Amino acid sequence: MNFTLKNIPDDIYAKIKVRAERNRRSVNGEIIDILAAAVMTRQKNVAEILARADELRSHTKGFLTDEFIDQAKREGRP
């Protein structure tokens, strides 16, 4: 199927082009990927979200103490 997209603002086209180059795709391929992501969103399972949160928390165990946070608030963030 063919689809023509007209009157794309220059700044948006430039950003899509940069994104396409970064992802090693054509502009057309990048637009298809953007559209697919917009319409094919999948609802995440709550268990998956909690598991990912636990995984991320494990990286900060022992580092982000209440004392560290209070000190960062007083001194400004690193």
C-alpha positions, -999 to +999 in steps of 0.1 A: +000+000+000+012+035-008+007+065+013+017+101+006+025+125+035+024+161+024+035+194+040+058+179+066+074+209+084+111+212+076+121+209+113+101+177+118+115+162+086+150+171+097+145+153+131+131+122+114+160+122+091+185+123+120+166+096+138+166+075+106+203+078+102+209+070+139+188+038+135+203+030+101+170+032+083+156+052+054+133+081+062+104+060+049+114+031+072+117+054+102+083+069+096+068+034+093+085+025+126+072+056+143+036+049+131+039+012+141+050+023+176+021+047+179-006+022+169+009-011+182+013-001+218+010-031+241-003-028+276+024-038+300+018-065+326+019-051+361+042-080+371+067-070+344+067-033+355+073-043+391+100-068+382+118-040+362+114-016+391+130-041+414+158-047+390+165-010+388+164-006+426+190-033+430+215-011+412+211+016+439+211-007+470+232+008+497+240+039+476+208+059+479+204+062+516+182+088+533+214+105+545+227+107+509+194+121+496+193+147+525+228+158+518+221+161+480+192+183+488+213+205+510+243+208+487+227+205+453+226+174+432+259+159+418 
